């Protein structure tokens, strides 16, 4: 049997070897998930948060989560002290629907979390993060998604690694552009998820009741019925 990787241990090893404070592009899904990740990483990296989540339904929910993280960052000492920056990307839900392709594969709409639909959702947002990091000269890119017990850290890390590897395979030998590395992670470990709950309580952060997309919303409502 293949030994399961310990992503948190790999991250700890990398952090111990860092020289200076590299630039990190951190994709974030919401304020609560960002809280512990910022607290944990801000002393090691110059962090810019990328809020790219066209999967969130409806738009009012998207805006509520967006405003929550915008309001939270200036109040959170690790973010202020380490000058964490924030960038909002476009909100175009069609990009999500195109990525998960539930129109042509309707069975995916009924999947629980951690299935193929979710894998595709991870992938298109991580690709956006990589593209932004590549264009803006970042050293690393990552996502807060792995802090959730409902997200598949193995799939997330595999996708992040593959995105970089596939780009490198297709990169021109004459191109000298710096390519951001994937920052391996499993932020729920070492009490990370518990700490995010504590910070959420301290700052009275809004904690959503479903992952974000219309399918997760409907599935949760059906389960509760």
Secondary structure, 3 states (H helix, E strand, C coil): CCCCCCHHHHHHHHHHHCCCCEEEEEECCCHHHHHHHHHHHCCCEEEEEEECCCCCCCHHHHHHHHHHHHHHHCCCHHHHHCCCEEEECCCCHHHHHHHHCCCCCHHHHHCCCCCHHHHHHHHHHHHHHHHHHHHCCCCEEEECHHHCCCCCHHHHHHHHHHHHHHHHHHCCCCCCCCCCEECCCCCCCCCHHHHHHHHHHHHCCCCCCCCCCHHHHHHHHHHHC
